[in-house]
Amino acid sequence: MVDSVYRTRSLGVAAVGLPDQYADGKAAKVWQLYIGNTRKRTEEYRNWLVPLLRQHGCVRVLDVACGTGVDSIMLVQEDFKMVSVDASDKMLKYALKERWERRKEAAFDQWVIEEANWLTLTDDVQKPGDGFDAVICLGNSFAHLPDFKGDQSDQKLALHNIASMVKPGGILIIDHRNYDYILETGLAPQGKNIYYQSDLKQEISTSVLWVNNKPHMVTLDYSLEIPQPEGVQSPPETSKFRLSYYPHRLESFKELLREAFGKCEQSVFGDFKPYKPDQGKAPCYFIHVVKKTA
């Protein structure tokens, strides 16, 4: 309904089911270039995530937003037993390619990659015993799920399914952009992407769609300057694509997590540092760590 008056995604992207905003293949290809070398992550990110998982005794980890595999690859290299899923086959092909190229390494040979949908996750993923030690959903991935019904029923179902994959005593690590700041200012907070080391020259413009005086969607238009291959003398190519997100506010998302988990312990980090509401600089991302206590 909203999409009939406001284009929420790049042309060629499917409009039914759980929307795959990478279905045309173009965004997936450019996103892989934007991420850069999948074997290199920001040290701050690696040094936050890996010790956190080890602190909680995690071995078996489910990545429910695998995408091109960038987070999973990092964790496979750190000897975690990974199961990685995504709803986009166009994104997964990059993860599958990496696994094939490194199949002679035991950790990569054992890496499980499947296509799965958050709304049918319990049918799509075989849960080991009473669940995974940890589930991760990072890179602002969960916000891709829209709320076209207007009651967040799809978000609630997806989070319930994700929570069901976490074993008692296990953790979920899930993030979203600082949409509170975006909705208040119309701009994203200043700062580099905390997850990726990208050398591409980029511009990102932000739009907010309001429906009945409520924020319904945030759209980011990416413009990336892609350098030509070595030896090609023509100017760099500019690639543009659009991705849309549901703008989760911090407090309302914490409540959604409480509903999904029931008894749990929650911690919130802003760009990998413990978040304080009265802190000075606005973080670019909020990262929630939820421990299932029952």
C-alpha positions in Angstrom: 0.0 0.0 0.0 2.7 2.5 1.0 4.9 1.3 -1.9 2.3 2.4 -4.4 3.0 6.0 -3.6 6.6 5.8 -2.3 9.3 3.7 -3.8 10.8 1.8 -0.9 13.4 -0.2 -2.7 15.5 -0.3 -5.9 13.6 -1.4 -9.1 13.3 -5.1 -9.7 13.0 -6.1 -6.0 10.3 -8.5 -5.0 7.2 -6.9 -3.2 5.7 -10.0 -1.6 6.5 -12.1 1.4 9.5 -11.0 3.5 10.9 -8.4 1.2 14.4 -9.2 -0.2 15.7 -5.7 -0.9 18.8 -7.3 -2.5 16.8 -9.5 -5.0 17.8 -7.6 -8.1 21.5 -8.6 -7.4 22.7 -5.0 -7.9 22.5 -3.9 -4.3 24.1 -7.2 -3.2 27.0 -6.7 -5.5 27.6 -3.1 -4.6 27.1 -3.9 -0.9 29.9 -6.5 -1.1 32.2 -3.8 -2.6 31.1 -1.4 0.2 32.0 -3.9 2.9 35.4 -4.5 1.4 37.6 -7.3 2.4 35.5 -9.8 4.3 38.5 -11.0 6.2 39.1 -7.6 7.7 36.8 -6.0 10.2 37.2 -2.9 12.3 39.4 -4.0 15.3 36.9 -2.3 17.7 34.1 -4.6 16.4 36.1 -7.8 16.5 37.5 -7.0 20.0 34.0 -6.3 21.3 32.1 -9.3 19.8 34.6 -12.2 20.1 35.3 -11.7 23.8 31.6 -11.1 24.6 30.8 -14.5 23.0 33.6 -16.2 24.8 32.7 -14.6 28.1 29.3 -16.3 27.8 30.8 -19.6 26.9 29.4 -19.6 23.4 30.4 -22.2 20.9 27.4 -22.8 18.6 26.3 -19.5 17.0 23.4 -18.8 14.7 23.7 -15.8 12.4 20.2 -15.0 11.3 21.3 -12.1 9.1 24.2 -13.7 7.3 24.1 -11.5 4.1 27.3 -11.9 2.2 28.8 -13.8 5.3 31.0 -11.0 6.6 30.2 -11.5 10.3 30.0 -15.3 10.1 33.4 -15.5 8.3 35.0 -13.5 11.1 33.5 -15.9 13.7 34.4 -19.1 11.7 38.0 -17.8 11.7 37.7 -17.5 15.5 36.7 -21.2 15.8 33.0 -20.7 16.5 30.6 -23.4 15.1 28.5 -21.3 12.8 25.1 -21.8 11.2 24.4 -18.8 8.9 21.1 -18.0 7.3 19.6 -15.2 5.2 16.4 -14.6 3.2 18.4 -13.3 0.2 19.9 -15.9 -2.1 21.6 -13.1 -3.9 23.5 -12.2 -0.7 24.1 -15.8 0.3 25.9 -16.6 -2.9 28.9 -14.6 -1.7 29.0 -16.5 1.6 28.7 -19.8 -0.3 31.6 -18.7 -2.6 33.8 -18.0 0.3 33.0 -21.3 1.9 33.8 -23.2 -1.3 37.1 -21.3 -1.8 38.2 -22.2 1.7 36.7 -25.6 1.9 40.1 -27.2 2.7 40.1 -25.4 6.0 38.2 -27.6 8.5 36.3 -24.7 10.1 35.0 -23.6 6.7 34.1 -27.1 5.6 31.9 -27.4 8.6 30.3 -24.0 8.2 26.5 -24.5 7.6 24.8 -21.9 5.3 21.1 -22.0 4.5 18.3 -19.8 3.1 15.8 -19.0 5.9 13.1 -16.5 6.7 12.6 -14.9 10.1 8.8 -15.3 9.9 9.3 -19.1 9.4 12.6 -19.5 11.2 11.5 -22.4 13.4 10.6 -24.4 10.2 13.7 -23.3 8.3 16.4 -23.9 10.9 17.1 -27.1 12.8 17.7 -26.1 16.4 20.4 -28.1 18.2 19.0 -29.6 21.4 17.6 -26.7 23.5 19.1 -24.1 21.3 22.1 -22.1 20.2 24.6 -20.6 22.7 24.2 -17.3 20.8 22.2 -15.8 18.0 23.4 -12.7 16.2 21.5 -10.2 14.0 23.8 -7.4 13.2 24.5 -4.6 10.7 21.1 -2.9 11.1 19.6 -6.1 9.5 16.4 -6.5 11.5 15.2 -3.0 10.5 14.9 -4.3 7.0 11.6 -6.0 8.1 8.8 -3.5 7.3 5.6 -2.9 9.2 3.1 -2.7 6.4 0.3 -4.1 8.7 0.8 -1.1 11.1 0.8 -3.3 14.2 4.4 -4.6 14.3 2.9 -8.2 14.3 5.6 -9.3 11.8 8.4 -7.8 14.0 6.9 -9.5 17.1 6.7 -12.9 15.3 10.2 -12.6 13.9 11.7 -11.7 17.3 9.7 -14.6 19.0 11.1 -17.0 16.4 14.7 -15.6 16.9 14.3 -15.8 20.7 13.2 -19.4 20.4 16.6 -20.3 18.9 18.5 -19.1 22.0 19.1 -21.8 24.7 18.4 -21.0 28.3 21.4 -19.0 29.5 22.3 -18.1 25.9 22.3 -14.6 24.4 21.0 -12.7 21.5 23.0 -9.8 20.0 20.9 -7.6 17.8 21.3 -4.0 16.7 19.7 -1.1 14.8 20.8 2.3 13.8 20.1 5.3 16.1 16.7 6.0 14.7 15.8 8.2 17.6 18.5 10.7 16.4 17.4 10.3 12.7 13.8 11.0 13.5 14.6 14.0 15.7 17.1 15.6 13.3 16.4 14.1 9.8 20.1 13.1 9.6 22.1 10.1 10.6 24.6 10.6 13.4 28.1 11.6 12.3 30.7 8.9 12.3 32.2 6.1 10.2 30.5 2.8 9.9 31.5 0.8 13.0 31.4 -2.5 11.2 33.2 -2.1 7.9 36.5 -0.8 6.7 35.6 0.6 3.3 37.7 2.8 1.1 34.9 3.7 -1.3 33.9 7.3 -1.6 30.3 7.4 -0.5 27.3 9.7 0.0 24.2 8.6 1.9 21.0 10.7 1.9 18.3 10.1 4.5 14.5 10.3 4.0 11.8 9.7 6.6 8.2 8.7 5.7 5.5 9.6 8.2 2.0 7.9 8.1 -0.7 9.3 10.4 1.9 11.3 12.3 3.9 8.2 13.0 7.4 7.4 11.6 6.8 4.5 9.2 10.0 4.1 7.2 13.5 5.5 6.9 15.0 5.3 3.5 18.8 5.6 2.8 19.9 6.3 -0.7 23.5 5.1 -1.2 25.8 6.7 -3.8 29.1 4.9 -4.1 32.0 5.7 -6.3 33.4 2.4 -7.7 36.9 2.6 -9.0 37.7 1.0 -12.4 39.9 -2.1 -12.5 43.6 -1.6 -12.7 44.7 -0.5 -16.2 41.3 0.9 -17.2 41.6 4.7 -17.8 38.0 5.7 -17.7 36.6 7.6 -14.6 35.2 5.8 -11.6 31.6 4.5 -11.9 28.9 5.8 -9.6 26.5 3.2 -8.3 23.3 4.1 -6.6 20.8 2.0 -4.7 18.1 2.4 -2.1 17.4 0.5 1.1 14.5 1.1 3.4 14.2 0.4 7.1 11.6 0.4 9.9 12.8 3.1 12.4 13.0 1.2 15.7 13.2 3.6 18.7 15.5 2.4 21.5 12.9 2.1 24.3 10.2 0.5 22.1 12.7 -2.0 20.7 13.7 -3.0 24.3 10.1 -3.6 25.0 9.7 -5.8 21.9 12.7 -7.8 23.1 11.2 -8.2 26.6 7.9 -9.5 25.0 9.8 -12.0 22.8 12.0 -13.4 25.6 9.9 -13.1 28.7 12.4 -13.4 31.6 15.7 -12.0 30.4 18.5 -9.6 31.2 19.2 -6.7 28.8 22.2 -4.5 28.2 22.5 -1.8 25.6 25.7 -0.6 23.9 26.2 2.5 21.8 28.9 1.8 19.2 30.3 -1.0 21.4 30.4 1.1 24.5 28.0 0.8 27.4 25.2 3.3 26.6 24.2 6.1 28.9 21.1 8.1 27.9 22.7 11.4 29.1 26.0 10.8 27.3 27.3 13.5 25.0 27.9 12.1 21.5 25.0 10.3 19.9 26.0 6.7 18.8 25.5 5.6 15.3 24.2 2.2 16.3 22.5 0.7 19.4 23.5 -2.9 20.1 21.3 -5.0 22.4 22.6 -8.0 24.3 19.8 -10.1 25.7 20.4 -13.1 28.0 17.6 -15.7 28.2 17.2 -16.4 31.9 14.3 -18.9 31.8 
